[in-house]
Amino acid sequence: MTRSPRTLLIFPALLVGALTAHGQLYDGSPRAAGPPCDSALVVDFSVVDNGLMSYTFIPDIDTGGHTILNQTWNYLNIVPLSNPNPTFTEQFFATGPTPVCLTIDALDQQSQQCSTTACKVVTIYADSICSTLNADFTITNILDSTVTFSELSTFAGNIGYYSWDFGDATLDAGPITTHTFSGNGPFEICLTVFGAGSLDICSATICKWLYLGPGNVPCSTLLQQGFLSAVVDNTVGVLDTSITTGMNSEVSWDFGDGSAMVGPVAYHTYEFAGIYDVCETITLWGPLTPDTCVSTLCTTVYAAAVGVADVAGGVRTRVWPNPTEGTLWVEGLPPEIKQLELIDVTGRAVCLFPLGPDAVHRLDVSNLRPGLYFLRTNGNASPGALRIVLN
């Protein structure tokens, strides 16, 4: 690319909602049943869109001489869920990309337990036809800082509305628009298209970055980093949601126990229960920056023990009933523990319980949604986390 004192660059920005269904396959992730199976066991699955946000998941397994012991589906839709059925249909309640994983526990030809996991990012649509809606646009004219954009979107139905956001607090509508920018940018230009009539439930957005100045932009301007994480027992799943401004990028993960993976979606099983820092590192390079920029973002996850008592961090305590309908009783806490925190699977504190001098403490969790939580101790003692299931 020839550079001049004033360079026009337009790059697509990666949006979470732009991830396509049936994405890249990630397999071989170890699970609690044992180490990864050899490559003779091939795990895959297909996804059928039944319409109205109902999806059927169908396994496709080549045993390769292995004996199948168990299979489990795990998928993230608001909260992590698990389903042991070979083929199942799920009614989703939120649109957008959802990581779905199928884990096969097996015996290899030497009768040793092993495990293989296949994961895909499946996009949930409000209606089947919405998967055919693709937003796109291009520049058709530019004069100084005045730029004309024209839409290039496609849809199996009819498009009813075009909404433009020029990244400078200015909006417009229509298939063709002209806007005058102030300054060099970069400006994030977003086009959102909606279906017509009853298909207005369908929408798609694409963003591209427009830069009108010299090729030297700070890394912080080019990267909006973020990721989602969720824990099922001792397995954590992570999904990159970063916007990388059309630059070349690489995503790597550090799970806090010496394990690492690369790619936008990753799953890892911890050998021991405990509290871990999961860190995402994005390496970014391209024509807008003279040097490679690197950014790291971390979150804390709580991995529960599988098949043994939920004890971590040296805490010896009793919590009952577990699962619970809304009331927890806790006893056996060290006197230096002054409060308890209830953490959800994303690592967010949802309740804080100050503790009095009583030997047995009553915790009211009736206002929480059913799901998996971790009861964390805070104080001078080593912190610990106990797995709690709320029915």
N, C-alpha and C positions, 0 to 999 in steps of 0.2 A: 504494500500500500504506500503510495507516495504521500509524504507529509508536507504540509505547507504551514505558514503561520496560523492559518485558520482551517481546521479540519472538521468535516462533518462525518460523524460516526453514528450508526444506529445498530443496536444489538438487541436481540431478544432477551428478556428477563425471565428466569425460571420461576413459574408460579406453582404452588402446591396443587392448585386445582387443575393444572395442565397436565398432570401425570396421567398417562393412559392406562387403561385396564390391561391386565395380563402383562405386567412389566417384566423386568429382568428377574431370572430365577436364581435364588441363592439357596444352595443345598449343602448338606454335610455338617450343619451346626450340631455339636454334641448336646445330648440331653441327659437327664438323670439316669436313664436306663443303662448307660455305658458309653464307651468311646464311639466315634463315628464309624458306621459300617463302611466296608470297602465299596468301590465304585460299581461292583456287580449289582448292588441294590439301587435301582433308579426310582426316585420318587418324584412324581409330578401330579398336577391336578388341573382340571378345566373348570371354567366358571360360566354358568348360564344365567343370563339376565332375564328374569321372568316378568319384568315390568313392575312399576309402582314400588321400587326399591326392595324387591324380593329377589334373592340370588340363591342359586343352587350350586354347591361345590361337589365335584365328582373326582375321586382319586384315580390316578393312573399309575400303577405300580408294577415294575418288573422286579420280581423277587430275586432273580439271579442266584437261586439256590439257597436263599435265606428263608428262615421260618418266621413269619410275622406273628408277633406277640400282641401288639397293641398299636392303635393309631389314634392320634389326638389332633383336633383342629384348634388353633388359637388365632383369634382375630381381634383387632382393636377398633371399637366403634363406641366412642364416649368412654366406656370402661372395658378392660380386657375380658374376654369371654373364652370359654373352652367348650368343645363339643366332641364326644367320643364316637359319634356315629360315622360309619364308613362314608355315606353320602348324606348330606343334610341341606336343608333350605333355611335361610335366615332372612327375617324381615328387618331391614335396617331403618334407622330413624334419622340419619344424618347423611347428607351428600358429601362427596369428596373422596380423596384417596384413603384407602384402608389397607394396611398390611395384613395378609392372611397367610398362615403357616400350617402345613401338615407335617406332623412328626410321626415317623414309623419306628417303633421299638421292635427289635428282631433278634433272632439267634443266627449267627453266621455258621459257616460250614464246619467250624470247630466247636460249635455249641456255646460260643461266647456271646454275651449280651452286647448289643450295639444299637445305635440310633442314627437316623438320618432325617433331616428336616428340609423341606422345600418351602420357600416363601415367595409370594408375589404381592405387588401393590395393585389392588383392585379399586377402580374408581366407581363409586356408588352414584347412580344418576336418579333423578326424580322420576324419569320415564325413560324407557328403552331408546326412544328416538333421540333423546338428549345426547347420546354418545356420538351422534353424527354431526353435532354442532361444533364447528371449529372456527374460532375467531382469528382474523389475520388482517394486516393492513400494510401499506407501503407509502413512501413519499412520492408524490407525482409532480411537485414543483417546489422550488425554494428560491427566494429572493432576499438576500441579506439574512435577516433573522425571521422572515415570514415564511412559514412552511405550510404546504398543502398536503393533507393526508387523505388517502382513499382506502376504503375497506376492501378486503379480499376474502371475506368469510364464506364458509360453505355450510349447508344444512339440508337434511332430507325433507324438512318442512319449510315453512316460510319464516323469514326473519322479520320481526315487527318493529324493533327499536335498536338504535345504535347510540351508545353513550361513550363520550370521550373525556378523559382526564389528562390534562397536559403537564401535570406534575408541578405546577406553579399556582395552585389554588384556582385554576380556571377550568371550566367544564363547557362541553358543547354536545350537540346531538346531530344525527344524520349520517348517511353513508360517506359523505365527503365533507371535510372541514378544513379551514385555514386559520392559522394562529400565529401571532407575532410574539416571539420570546424576548425576554429581557435578560441579558447576560449569556455566558457560555454554557451553563449547565454543569453536569449532565442533568437532563430532565427525563423523568420516567413517564412515557406516554402510554396510557392504557386505553384499550378499546374493549368494551363489554357489549355483547350482542345478546338479544333476547328473542325467543320464539314469538310468533304472532298468535293472537287469539288464545285458545285453550292451551297452546304450547308455550305460553309465557313462563311456565315453570322451568323451561330450559334456558340456561344462560351459560356463556363461556367468556372468559377474559384472557386477553393476551397483552403483555406489557413489553415495550421496547425502550431502550435508552437512547436519547438524542443528545449528542454532544457537539457544540459549535465552536469549541476552542482548541487549544494545543493539546497534544497527547500526553498529559501528565496530571493524573487525578489521584487524590489521596485514597488509600486502601479503604478507609472508613466510609467513603462515599460510594464505593463500588460493591460493598458487601453488607447485606442485612442478614446476619447469622441467626439461626434458630433451629431447634429440633424438638421432636416429641419423643417421650419415653414412657414405657409402661412395663410392669413386672407381673408375671404369672408364676407363683411359687418362687423358684430360684432362677428363672429365666427372664432376662430383660430384653425387650425389643426397642429399637430406636429407629426413627424416621427423620431424615434431614428435611427441613422446611425452608432452607436459606434461599435468599434472592442474591444471585451472583452477577447481576448486571450484564449478562451475556458473555462474561469472561470465561476462559478455560479454568476449570476447577477440579480439585480432587478432595474427597471426603475420607477421613480416617477416624477410627474410634479407639479410645482407650477405656477399658471396662474397670480399671482400678484394681485388678488382681493379677496384672501382668499379661493379660490377654488383649489382643488388638485385632481389628478387622478394618476393611475398606469398603466403600460403596455407600449409596444413599440410604439403604436399608440394611440393618444388621441385627442378628439375634445372638445372645450369649447366655450360657448356663453356668452359674457359679457352683463351684465344688462345695463351698462352705457358706452357711447362712451368715449374714452380716450387713453392714452399711458400707456402700461403695460409692466412689465418685466416678461417674461416667462422663467422659470428656470427648467432645467432637472438635477435630481440628480441620479447618478448611484451608487449602493452599490455592491461591488465586493468581493467575497470570494472563496477560493479553496486551493488546495494543494501547490501552488507556493508562497503563502504569509502566514505568521503566524497570521496576524491580518486582520480584515475586513477593506477594504479601501473604502472611500467615495469621490466622485468627483461631483462638481456642475458646470454647464455651463448655462449661461443666454443670452437672446437676447431681444430686445425691439420690441414690436408689436404695431400697431396703429389700434384700434377698432373704426369703424365708427358707428354713430347713424343710426337706421333703422326707417324710417317713419317720422323723424323729421329733422329739419335743422341741418347741420353738423357744430356744434359749440362746441368747447372743450377748456379747459384751460383758460376760461375767455376772449377769443378773439372774438370780434364782428367785422366781416369783410364781404365784399361782393366779391365773385369771379364769373366771368361769361366769356363766356358761359360754362356751365357744364351740360352735356358732351361737350367736345371741340374737334375741328379738329386739333388744333396745336397752338393756341394762347389763353392765359389766360389774363384777365384784373382783377386787384386787387385794391380795394380801402377800405378806412376805417381802415387802420392799425394804431396802436398807434405810435407816433413818435420815441419811443425807439426801435422799431423793425428795425434792420439794414440789415437783410437778410432773405431770405426764402429758405427752402430746400424742394425738391421734393423727397419723399421716396416711394420705391416700396413695394409690399406686404410682402416681406421678411425682411423689415426693413433696406434695403440698400439705402443710399443716391445716387440718380442718377443725380441730378442737384442742383446747388447752385446759387441763384439769389441775388447779392448785390442790395440794394435799395438806390435810390437817394432821393432828397427832394420832388419829385412830389407827389401829392395826389393820383394819379391813376398810377399804375405800369403795364407795359406790359411784359408778360413772354412768351418766345418762347419755346414751348415743341414739336415742329414739328419733332424733330429728335428722339423721343421716340417711342417705340412700343406701340400699343393700349393695354389698360388694366386699372386696378385700381391702383391709386396712392394716396398718402397723401401729402398735402402741409403743411409743418411744419414751424411755426414761431420761430425765435431765437432772443433773446434780453434780456433786463432786466425784461421784463414782463413775466408772466407765459407762458410756451410754450403751443401751441395748435396745433391741426392737423385737417385739412379740407379734406374731401374725394373728389378726382378728378377722373373723368372718361374720358379717352382719346380714342376717336373713331379711 
